[in-house]
Amino acid sequence: TCISQYLAALDAGADGIDLSMAPVSGGTCQSDVISMWHALRGSDYDLGIDVDKMRDAEEVFKECMKDYFMPPEAKAVEPLIPFSPMPGGALTANTQMLRDNNMMDRYPEIIKNMSEVVKLGGFGTSVTPVSQFYFQQAFNNTMFGPWEKIADGYGKMVLGYFGKTPMPPDPEIVKICSKQMGLEPTTELVVDINEKDPTKGRAAASAMLKEAGLPESDENIFIAATCKEKGVQFLLGKAVVNVRKNAPETGSAQPLQGGTSSGPAGYSVKVDGKEYKVTITPDGKARVNGKEFVVSTAEAGADGGAASQSEPQGEATPVNAPLPGLVLRILKKEGEAVEKDEAIMVLEAMKMETEIQSPVAGTIGSIKVDAHQQVQGGDTLAEIY
């Protein structure tokens, strides 16, 4: 009913206008329509809207959104954004990922780096997926140093694997991308490139679905082909939902509303004065303040630590996370031999996959994390003996 009222109000209020409505207008780099209407009052320009109906539409929209968390940057017009440029959908999706990974303090620096990334990359149109390429490269330039780590999508775009950019990319950036990615620049048609890629197309998507035990419907094939492993996780019901509702207000150490003997148990937990809303699901997962974690338990030893089996001898070399992210895949098992610089797991951050490589040759003594677990920069992921 709420959505129907909203759509009806939109239709009555502003036919043919790309609406930017309060309270979520800032992410589009524009002020809201009513503010623009006010700015034009008394001039020779008119937006062609019924402002009273627009006000009604905004009130319905606010009612629809009242239970959902909206990033503050989605509600503010930031003068720096148009210089990036960063469209609203990419802006709020990426800042939410930064927030999830406790990296929002780097946001101003990332946005500042965007303009250089866009300019040197050939001024591709900053819409999906190119806006994501730009943000990823600006993120990498911020976290690892300028051009020290080329984002896969950005590098392929610069090298011509997605077609010709509006302006020629900077020759030095082309050289850097080519060297890091081991790819030569190309002018080959994208459709021809994709036809030769065995990981793309219907057959590859069908194989992914079959391996996961999923039906090979047209819809499932489309999802697997476009989103790869994350698409399969979505179809299996294991994907993390990024739409957030506001956490309910609860008292200290009290069960949250909705936790029953037959459903997920919910608790409010305080650690060092900070409150966390925790829900435990029947399949052994924990949702903390809206974010899902894989939980495992082990019997405690005599000293209170986890009891363990016999451990490898010798000094352990820790493998630490270079940045916050999600453990996407674990490639090696405990007890397996590993070479120096060999990948042992894959970390996903900001929609990018980063291989975590062993710093030494040896044997994997322990894996400290689980697949699909969120980790912070500096966390120990594994130990090599």
Residue, then its C-alpha position, 0 to 999 in steps of 0.5 A: t500500500c505504501i509503495s502504491q501510494y508513493l508511485a501514485a503521488l510521483d505520477a501525479g506530481a512530476d511526469g517526465i522528471d528524473l526525481s531527486m527526492a528528500p530525504v535521499s537526494g544528496g547521493t545523486c549529487q543534486s539537491d532535492v526537487i523542491s529545493m531546486w523549485h524554490a531556487l527557480r521561483g521568480s525566474d523564467y524557468d519552471l520545472g513543470i511540477d505541482v509542488d504540493k503534490m511533490r510534497d505529498a509524494e515526499e511525505v509518503f516516501k519518508e513514511c515508506m523509509k522510516d524503518y530503514f537505515m539511510p547512510p548520512e551521505a545519501k541525504a547531503v549534497e557534497p560539493l566535492i562529489p561532482f568533481s569525482p564524479m560519483p553517481g548516487g547509487a555507487l556512492t551509497a553502496n560503496t560508503q556502506m561497504l566502507r562503513d561495514n569494514n570500519m573504513m569510513d575515515r578514508y572516504p574523503e581521501i577516496i573521493k578526492n582520488m576519484s577525479e585523477v582515476v577518471k581523468l587518467g582512465g579515459f573518462g568512461t561514463s561513470v555509470t554501472p559498472v564503470s563507476q564501480f571500477y573508478f571507485q575500486q581504483a580510487f580505493n586501491n590508490t588510497m589503501f595501497g599507494p598510487w597505482e600500486k594495485i590495479a583493480d581488475g575492472y579498471g585495468k581491463m577498461v584502460l587496456g580496451y577489454f570493454g571497448k574504447t573509452p571516450m578519451p585515450p587513457d594516459p599512456e603511463i597508466v596503460k603501461i602500469c595496467s599491462k605490467q601488473m595484469g599481464l595483459e596487452p592493450t587490445t582493440e578487439l571487439v568485446v563480443d569476440i573476447n567474451e566468446k573465447d573466455p571459457t568462464k563466461g556464457r551459458a555453459a559455464a553458468s550451467a556448470m556452476l549451478k549443477e555443482a551447487g545442486l541448483p535448478e538450471s532455469d533461465e533466471n538462475i543461469f542469468i544470475a550465475a552468469t552475471c554474478k558468478e560465485k556471489g550469484v550462486q550464494f544468493l540462490l543458495g540463500k547464503a548471500v548477505v543482504n545489504v538493505r538495513k533496517n534500523a535496530p530496535e531499541t532494547g534494554s541492556a542484556q534483554p532478549l530482543q523482540g522476536g526471539t522465541s524458542s522456535g525462532p532465532a534467539g536475539y540478545s542485546v550485549k554490551v562490551d566495554g560500554k558499546e551495545y551490540k544487537v545479536t541474533i543467533t539463527p538455527d543454522g549456526k550463524a550470528r547477525v550482529n547489528g545487522k551483519e552476518f557472521v559464521v560462528s564456530t565453537a570449540e571445547a576450552g582447554a585447561d587454561g581457558g583457551a580452545a583445546s587443540q590437537s597436536e600442533p606443528q613444530g617450529e616457529a609460525t609465520p602469521v599471514n595477516a589480512p592486508l585490509p578489512g574484507l570478507v573471506l570469500r574462498i579458502l584455497k588450502k587446508e591445514g597440513e598442506a604444503v605451500e610455496k612462497d607467494e602461493a595463494i592460500m585464500v581469497l579476500e573480498a573487499m569493496k567488490m574486489e577479490t584479493e589473493i592472500q599469499s603465503p609470505v614463506a614456503g612451508t606447511i599450513g599449520s592452522i587456518k584461523v578464519d572460516a569462509h564468508q567470515q568478516v575480518q579486519g585489517g591486520d587480523t591473522l588469517a593463517e599460520i605457516y610453519 
